[in-house]
Amino acid sequence: MSSQNEYWNSQAGKTYNELYDYYRPPEFYNEKGYTSPYYKETYYDGYGQNFYYGNYGYYEYSRPPALPKLVPFELTEFLKVFAGMVFALVLYSYLYYKLLMKEKKKKSN
């Protein structure tokens, strides 16, 4: 549960974006209250309320919104990264070989 929400509008009593964690605003009071059929208690502090859709029973029967779909990794992006890694490996191998040959040349003199 979170008590921080950048989309919270205290005057309207709601959020302006879907949330992926249950949010309960600090110092919130609802005169009507929410009676949980599961817990058999009435809550006045916003417990069970979905502040984006305005419905109640958050824990009893609602689901959080689906997570946003991830953008697939583009083939061209993959090829660029792969080519960069191959180039770095070839450069490293070349420099390592040059330094190794330099060391061997020093030892043989």
C-alpha positions in Angstrom: 0.0 0.0 0.0 1.2 3.5 -0.8 0.5 6.8 0.7 2.3 8.8 -2.0 0.6 9.7 -5.3 1.6 12.4 -7.7 -1.8 12.1 -9.4 -3.9 12.7 -6.3 -6.4 15.6 -6.3 -7.6 16.2 -2.8 -10.4 18.5 -3.8 -11.9 16.0 -6.3 -11.1 13.1 -4.0 -9.6 11.0 -6.8 -6.5 10.2 -8.8 -6.1 11.1 -12.5 -4.1 8.1 -13.5 -4.4 4.4 -12.9 -2.2 3.1 -10.1 -0.3 -0.2 -9.9 -0.2 -0.2 -6.1 -3.1 0.3 -3.8 -3.2 3.9 -2.7 -4.9 5.3 0.4 -4.4 9.0 1.0 -3.2 10.3 4.4 -5.9 11.9 6.6 -8.7 10.9 4.2 -12.2 10.6 5.6 -15.3 9.3 3.9 -18.6 10.1 5.7 -20.5 7.2 4.1 -17.7 4.7 4.8 -17.2 1.4 3.2 -18.5 -1.8 4.7 -16.4 -4.7 3.7 -18.5 -7.9 3.2 -15.4 -10.0 3.7 -14.1 -8.4 6.9 -17.6 -7.3 8.2 -16.3 -3.9 9.2 -17.0 -0.3 8.1 -14.0 1.8 7.1 -14.0 5.6 6.8 -10.4 6.1 6.0 -10.5 5.1 2.3 -9.8 1.5 2.8 -11.2 -0.5 -0.1 -11.8 2.5 -2.3 -10.3 2.7 -5.8 -9.6 6.4 -6.2 -9.3 6.3 -10.0 -12.5 4.5 -10.9 -14.4 5.5 -7.7 -15.6 2.0 -6.9 -15.2 0.1 -3.6 -14.2 -3.4 -2.6 -10.6 -3.0 -3.8 -9.4 -6.0 -1.9 -12.5 -8.1 -2.2 -13.1 -8.4 -5.9 -11.2 -5.9 -8.0 -8.0 -6.4 -9.9 -5.2 -3.8 -10.4 -4.8 -2.6 -14.0 -2.7 -4.6 -16.3 0.9 -3.5 -16.5 1.8 -1.6 -19.7 3.1 -3.7 -22.5 6.8 -3.6 -23.1 8.1 -2.3 -26.4 9.9 -5.2 -28.2 13.6 -4.9 -28.8 14.0 -3.7 -32.4 16.2 -5.9 -34.7 18.2 -2.9 -35.9 18.8 -1.8 -32.3 20.0 -5.4 -31.5 22.3 -5.4 -34.5 23.8 -2.1 -33.6 24.5 -3.2 -30.0 25.8 -6.6 -31.2 28.1 -4.9 -33.8 29.4 -2.5 -31.2 30.2 -5.4 -28.8 32.0 -7.3 -31.6 34.0 -4.2 -32.5 34.9 -3.7 -28.8 36.0 -7.4 -28.5 38.1 -7.2 -31.7 39.7 -3.9 -30.5 40.5 -5.4 -27.1 42.0 -8.5 -28.6 44.1 -6.5 -31.0 45.4 -4.2 -28.3 46.0 -7.2 -25.9 48.0 -9.0 -28.7 50.1 -5.8 -29.4 50.9 -5.4 -25.7 51.7 -9.1 -25.4 54.1 -8.9 -28.4 55.7 -5.8 -27.0 56.3 -7.5 -23.6 57.8 -10.6 -25.4 60.0 -8.4 -27.5 61.3 -6.6 -24.3 62.0 -9.9 -22.6 63.9 -11.3 -25.6 66.2 -8.2 -25.8 
